[in-house]
Amino acid sequence: MRIPLSVERRRGGWSGCLFVAFCVATFVAINQIAVHWRDNNSDSHLFVYYGWRVANGAVPYVDVWDNKPPGIWMINAIGVMLAPNGRWSEVLVCAPALIISALSAMAILRAMASSAVVYIMAAPVCLGLTTLWFECGADRTETFVAACETAAVAAYFQWVARRRHRWLILCGVCAGLAPLFKQSGFAAILAILPHFVWRLRHGRRRRAATLRSMVTIGASYAAPLAVCAAWLAWRGALEAAGFAVITFNRAYFVANEAGWGTIPWSKVTEAVEPLRFVYVLGVVGLMAMVVAVVQPSGEGAADAPSTEPARSSGSASSPEFRLEAAVILASWHVLAMLIALGGAGRLAYHFGPALPPLLILSALPLTWLWGNSGLVERLLARPTSFLAIVATWACFWPLAADQAELFSRDWAQRGRIEPEEAQGEVVRANAAPTDTMFVWGWSPGTYRFSKRACPTRFATNEKVGQVGAAAQFTIDDAIADIEAAPPRIFVVSSRDWNPAPDAPRQPFFAWVAERYELLRECEGMLIFRRRD
């Protein structure tokens, strides 16, 4: 008996969803069992430590201080409350962020392409979103910015297709959450807004409906920021937060030669080198979307039988909307890249939020080739289409090769004890849980694994080296707090402990030497205990 086509589609839909879910779960798992054991994890240690402090009642910017927005501290506080020990606190917040990014990217791709293209590109896109080269999935602000922005764009495409205000609300809320993790998390909303305004102006909508849509997205975007500001004001930390996140952060950027006039292009080229062929796919795909609109008969799948409903002009998945969506994605990627290029550092992980739109753009050549055709139907109609699949996958080979190499390196480090973990064991053995400690310099992992509070909100001193005189207050206030309430444990590197006689920190170290005794040296750090 012949199975009705509608039943075949439902079966294919379920199997396809399971395949996409399998790809997402597999690549996220591979990422999470490696990325948290990488070498460059000091920032993650700091975020987990501050999350531990906030989970135990500390107020951001009043009891713990940094120039990052509060979102990264709050999400880590949730992780610590769920899993107080080990690396599970990071996994429990970073894995969901990766899953959101991957599923949202699949939803965006499905809004533009046939299900066949989604199945073909599921593995390459998931590989790109979880690549260890860009430290995707690590406990970094960029991981959560990428999740929020990708979810915002996915929700916006759903609004375009369905015109339900709940999708517009979700779009605004997700986009509004992104700056709470990193001040520069606004690339996606900037890419969306021009298209949103254009749609409202050219759509057949009443003025009241247009106004309601504008208010909806504006209020939804502002809601997370307003709630966060209200909570900080309630805790008496709003003014301190404004200084740290805005005023001081501006000085941080100036001191680190941030801006588009000082871009080290060789460094940037090296950072994005594994994506060179993916960029080719993205450019070709964008051009193909233009061709599909200008010359509809040239759409590659026009001669293949379609297993999906025909789309009207201007509707979701029509050639016109595909071009509009491609322009949004290209704008999003360009803006995210400009933000990363204009920032400080320009390290590989800074480009993480720019990956989702590029990876989705890389699927557009197959989108043009397949049209609305099913996978089997297209291959039967034109078997040479398989070569296009192979060529597309081959463009991801440099990224896959780097992923395998970095995974092997990080996997090999899973069993080792980090220097900070060893230092933490010494501190815990010599200080009660209610005792305090201070680490001079930059070693947030020592705090994290010691699980001892700091007597000053300025737990680390790296800002002076990064910013200079504008950050001198962090050391001056820390010294004043320590002298007023000496911590039980004082930790300093062997290199920093013997400064020149005229060094600014010499008087303070002399004060420490009078009041503290050396317990031991552990992994390059001198651990002192207060004489009682």
Salt bridges, closest charged atoms under 4 A:
ASP39 OD1 - ARG416 NH2 3.76
ASP43 OD2 - ARG140 NH1 3.03
ASP66 OD1 - LYS463 NZ 3.14
GLU90 OE2 - HIS36 ND1 3.62
GLU90 OE1 - ARG448 NH2 2.84
GLU135 OE1 - ARG38 NE 2.85
GLU135 OE1 - ARG140 NE 2.76
GLU142 OE2 - LYS182 NZ 2.59
GLU273 OE2 - ARG276 NH1 2.28
GLU299 OE2 - ARG322 NH1 2.99
ASP303 OD1 - ARG378 NH1 3.21
ASP303 OD2 - ARG382 NH2 2.60
GLU308 OE1 - ARG110 NH2 3.34
GLU324 OE1 - HIS195 NE2 2.70
GLU324 OE1 - ARG199 NH2 3.03
ASP410 OD1 - ARG409 NH2 2.93
GLU418 OE1 - HIS45 NE2 3.12
GLU418 OE2 - ARG87 NH2 2.36
GLU421 OE2 - ARG87 NH2 3.76
GLU462 OE2 - LYS463 NZ 2.61
GLU514 OE1 - ARG515 NH1 3.30
GLU517 OE2 - ARG529 NH2 3.31
ASP532 OD2 - ARG488 NH1 2.04
ASP532 OD1 - ARG530 NE 3.05
